[in-house]
């Protein structure tokens, strides 16, 4: 189950006894833990009724002893086994396969007052007996990237909590420049939260967040720089293209990574151009390239400024630059600068 199902689940009166939270969005994993804690644990008795254990190094006896502790002045206790890497299929010196089997049996008699939560990383080993057991008797929630409607609501809510207004267009611009949906991006909600705090600090006492505030504050993902580069090249503004590359490098992006992204996006541009000229619609292109709608729209718009022949030539030039770097003929910075000059 996902974020939306968990939001609905929170509205239920009674908690389940056992949960597993995992997925790409660690922000949402931690939020889900805090949401259960807020709902079922009296803040005045947190020290007595809430335990968070490091799951990467815990042993079975420690877990059992904590779970057997009675709640104080409450009907509930909450035990969080955080970063329980056993669920990911990793071997642990402190938690053997035999311990896992004993743990599965123990969970069958988990005290009714316990709300027991296990968290792990992006992946979970569904072959594990522990997973299979909890999948039958508890709730397993995977917190992946938020869907666009949910992300827009999340952003709007964050600004509203600070008594700031933001338009739908500004929210969309923040999503685009952040790179949240970029295919190879490691940009997540924690990064977005940091960028929102930067925007709030930047606007000070102003009441509304404008697109210009976002562009001045959010450095964004490298993918944004690549699209800016494509815009500059398509408009024959080579000094601007060089400026964009230098800006990306200034933010710590390595030349080889930047070249790889240029390679991928110009390949995408060529595919989009060919599909577009052959009469394929946006739905078809999206299905073939597996990219978000707004990225497809940007690619279609950019491809209209190039011919198929020019895009093929640019792709060849990028391959040559990559080969020159990998064979040591040129250093990465020089190869990039010559590439800009040639295309």
C-alpha positions in Angstrom: 0.0 0.0 0.0 1.1 3.6 -0.6 1.0 7.1 0.9 -2.7 7.7 0.0 -3.7 4.4 1.6 -1.8 5.3 4.7 -3.5 8.7 4.9 -6.8 6.9 4.8 -5.6 4.4 7.3 -4.8 7.1 9.8 -8.4 8.1 9.8 -9.3 4.7 11.2 -9.9 4.6 15.0 -7.8 1.6 15.9 -4.2 1.0 14.8 -2.9 -2.4 13.6 -0.4 -4.1 15.8 2.4 -4.5 13.2 3.6 -2.3 10.3 6.4 -2.2 7.8 7.3 1.1 6.2 9.9 1.3 3.3 10.5 3.0 0.0 12.4 5.7 -1.9 10.8 8.5 0.1 12.5 8.3 3.5 10.8 11.6 4.4 7.4 9.9 4.1 8.6 6.8 6.0 9.6 9.1 8.9 6.4 11.1 8.6 4.3 7.9 8.9 6.1 6.9 12.0 5.6 10.4 13.5 1.9 10.4 12.5 1.3 7.1 14.4 3.2 8.4 17.3 1.2 11.6 17.4 -2.1 9.8 17.2 -1.5 7.0 19.7 1.2 8.2 22.2 0.4 10.9 24.8 3.3 13.5 24.5 3.5 13.7 28.3 4.4 10.0 28.5 6.6 9.6 25.4 9.6 8.6 27.4 7.7 5.7 28.9 5.6 4.5 26.0 7.7 5.1 22.9 10.9 3.2 22.0 13.0 3.6 18.8 15.7 1.0 18.2 18.5 0.9 15.7 17.5 -2.1 13.6 20.9 -2.4 11.9 22.6 -3.7 15.0 19.8 -4.9 17.3 19.5 -8.5 18.7 16.4 -10.5 19.3 16.5 -10.4 23.2 16.6 -6.5 23.1 13.5 -6.4 20.9 11.6 -8.9 23.1 12.5 -7.1 26.3 11.4 -3.8 25.0 8.1 -5.2 23.6 7.3 -6.8 27.0 7.4 -3.5 28.8 4.0 -2.4 29.9 2.5 0.9 28.9 2.3 3.7 31.6 -0.9 5.7 31.9 -1.9 4.6 28.4 -3.5 1.8 26.5 -0.7 1.8 23.9 3.0 1.5 23.6 4.9 2.1 20.3 8.1 0.3 19.4 10.0 1.4 16.2 12.6 -0.9 14.8 14.3 1.6 12.5 16.5 0.7 9.6 15.9 -3.0 10.1 18.2 -4.2 7.3 17.2 -7.8 7.8 14.1 -7.0 5.8 16.3 -6.0 2.9 17.9 -9.5 2.8 21.1 -8.4 4.4 23.0 -10.7 6.8 23.5 -9.5 10.3 25.9 -10.6 13.0 23.5 -9.7 15.7 20.4 -11.2 14.1 20.8 -14.7 12.6 18.4 -16.7 10.4 17.4 -18.6 13.5 16.6 -15.3 15.3 14.4 -14.3 12.4 12.4 -17.6 12.7 12.0 -17.0 16.5 11.0 -13.4 15.8 8.3 -14.5 13.4 6.9 -16.8 16.1 7.1 -14.1 18.7 5.2 -11.6 16.5 2.2 -14.1 16.6 1.9 -13.2 20.3 3.0 -9.6 20.2 1.3 -7.9 23.2 -2.0 -6.3 22.2 -0.9 -2.9 23.6 2.1 -2.7 21.3 2.0 -0.8 18.0 5.1 -2.3 16.4 6.7 -0.6 13.4 9.7 -1.8 11.3 11.3 0.5 8.7 13.9 -0.3 6.1 15.4 1.2 2.9 14.1 1.4 -0.7 13.9 -2.3 -1.3 12.4 -5.2 0.7 13.1 -8.9 0.3 9.7 -10.4 -0.3 11.1 -13.9 0.0 11.8 -13.4 3.7 9.5 -15.3 6.1 9.3 -12.2 8.2 7.9 -10.3 5.2 5.4 -13.0 4.4 4.2 -13.2 8.0 3.6 -9.5 8.3 2.1 -9.2 4.9 -0.7 -11.5 6.2 -1.2 -10.1 9.7 -0.1 -6.5 9.4 0.2 -3.6 7.0 3.1 -3.0 4.7 3.3 0.5 3.2 5.7 1.4 0.4 6.4 5.1 0.3 7.6 5.9 -3.3 7.7 9.3 -5.0 4.6 11.3 -4.6 2.2 11.4 -7.6 2.0 14.9 -9.2 -1.4 15.8 -7.6 -0.2 14.8 -4.2 3.1 16.5 -4.6 1.4 19.8 -5.6 -0.8 19.6 -2.5 2.2 18.8 -0.3 4.1 21.9 -1.6 1.1 24.2 -1.3 0.5 23.0 2.2 4.1 23.6 3.3 3.8 27.3 2.2 0.3 27.7 3.6 1.6 26.6 7.0 3.9 29.6 6.9 1.0 31.9 5.8 2.4 32.3 2.3 0.5 32.2 -1.0 1.7 30.3 -4.1 0.0 29.9 -7.4 -0.5 26.6 -9.3 2.0 27.9 -11.9 4.6 28.6 -9.3 4.1 25.2 -7.7 4.6 23.5 -11.1 7.7 25.6 -11.8 9.2 24.5 -8.5 8.6 20.9 -9.4 10.2 21.3 -12.8 13.3 23.1 -11.6 13.8 20.8 -8.6 14.1 17.7 -10.8 12.0 15.7 -8.4 10.7 13.5 -11.3 14.0 13.3 -13.2 14.8 9.7 -14.1 18.2 9.4 -12.6 17.7 12.0 -9.9 18.4 11.4 -6.2 16.3 14.5 -5.3 13.6 13.7 -2.8 11.2 15.4 -0.4 14.0 16.2 2.1 15.8 18.1 -0.7 12.5 19.8 -1.6 11.9 20.7 2.0 15.3 22.4 2.1 14.6 24.3 -1.0 11.2 25.5 0.4 13.0 26.8 3.5 15.5 28.6 1.2 12.6 30.2 -0.7 10.9 31.3 2.6 14.1 32.8 3.9 14.6 34.6 0.5 11.1 36.2 0.4 11.1 37.3 4.0 7.9 39.3 4.8 6.5 39.0 1.2 3.2 37.2 1.2 3.3 35.4 -2.1 5.9 33.1 -3.6 6.5 34.1 -7.2 8.1 32.1 -10.1 11.0 34.6 -10.1 11.7 33.8 -6.4 11.9 30.1 -7.2 14.3 30.7 -10.1 16.6 32.9 -8.0 16.6 30.5 -5.1 16.5 26.9 -6.3 19.6 25.7 -8.0 17.6 22.7 -9.2 18.7 19.4 -10.5 21.3 19.1 -13.2 18.5 18.1 -15.7 17.3 21.7 -15.6 20.8 22.9 -16.7 20.7 20.4 -19.5 17.4 21.8 -20.8 18.8 25.3 -20.5 21.8 24.2 -22.5 19.6 22.7 -25.2 17.6 26.0 -25.4 20.8 28.0 -25.8 22.2 25.7 -28.5 18.9 25.6 -30.4 18.9 29.4 -30.4 22.5 29.6 -31.5 23.6 31.3 -28.2 26.9 29.5 -27.6 28.1 31.9 -24.9 24.9 31.3 -23.0 25.4 27.5 -23.5 28.9 27.8 -22.0 27.6 29.8 -19.1 25.0 27.1 -18.4 27.6 24.3 -18.4 29.9 26.3 -16.1 27.0 26.9 -13.7 26.3 23.2 -13.5 30.0 22.5 -12.9 30.0 25.2 -10.2 27.4 23.3 -8.3 29.6 20.3 -8.2 28.4 18.2 -11.1 31.3 16.2 -12.6 32.0 16.6 -16.4 31.4 13.0 -17.1 28.0 13.1 -15.5 27.0 16.2 -17.4 28.1 14.7 -20.6 26.1 11.5 -19.9 23.0 13.6 -19.3 23.6 15.6 -22.5 23.9 12.3 -24.3 20.7 11.0 -22.9 18.6 14.1 -23.6 19.9 14.6 -27.1 19.0 10.9 -27.8 15.6 11.6 -26.3 15.3 14.7 -28.5 16.1 12.6 -31.6 13.6 10.0 -30.7 10.9 12.6 -30.0 11.7 14.4 -33.3 11.3 11.1 -35.3 8.1 10.1 -33.5 6.7 13.6 -33.9 7.4 13.8 -37.6 5.9 10.3 -38.2 2.6 11.6 -36.6 2.9 9.8 -33.2 0.9 11.6 -30.4 2.2 12.5 -27.0 0.6 9.4 -25.3 2.6 7.2 -27.6 5.8 9.1 -27.0 5.3 9.0 -23.2 4.7 5.3 -23.3 7.9 4.7 -25.4 10.2 6.9 -23.3 8.6 6.5 -19.9 9.0 10.1 -18.9 6.7 12.5 -17.1 4.3 14.6 -19.1 6.0 17.9 -18.6 9.4 16.5 -19.7 7.8 15.1 -22.9 6.3 18.5 -23.6 9.6 20.2 -23.1 11.3 17.7 -25.4 8.6 18.2 -28.1 9.0 21.9 -27.9 12.8 21.8 -28.1 12.8 19.2 -30.9 10.9 21.7 -33.1 14.0 23.8 -33.2 16.2 21.0 -34.6 16.3 19.0 -37.8 16.7 15.2 -37.6 20.0 15.5 -39.4 21.3 18.1 -36.9 20.3 16.0 -33.9 22.0 12.9 -35.4 25.2 15.0 -35.9 25.1 16.3 -32.3 24.7 12.8 -30.9 27.7 11.7 -32.9 29.7 14.6 -31.6 28.7 13.8 -28.0 29.8 10.2 -28.5 33.2 11.5 -29.9 33.6 13.7 -26.9 32.9 10.8 -24.5 35.4 8.6 -26.3 38.1 11.3 -26.1 37.6 11.6 -22.4 37.6 7.9 -21.7 40.7 7.2 -23.9 42.6 10.1 -22.3 42.9 12.1 -25.5 41.3 15.1 -23.8 40.6 16.2 -20.3 36.8 16.3 -19.5 36.5 20.2 -19.2 38.3 20.7 -22.6 36.2 18.1 -24.3 33.0 19.8 -23.1 34.1 23.2 -24.2 35.1 21.9 -27.7 31.7 20.1 -27.9 29.9 23.4 -27.4 32.1 25.1 -30.0 31.4 22.4 -32.6 27.6 22.1 -32.2 
